[in-house]
């Protein structure tokens, strides 16, 4: 997905910006707050058999990206709870 497209997308539930997470590019490097959040996303990707997702800033929802198409329908959202 092009970064220009991602930059205009918003979470349908919260209106927050979305960030792309690619499971194949993720490597656990450090044990800091950001890495802990990324580990949570990785866990949900594995559980839901997803290789790409968009996540909102507050880490409350993931949205699958299937065939380069972001599934931003609120019914497709995967709630992951607040981790702040």
ABEGO torsion letter per residue (X at the ends): XBAAAAAABBBAAAGBBBBBBBAAABBBABBBAAAAAAAAAAAAAAAAGBABBBBBAAGABBBBBBGGBBBABAAABBBAEBAX
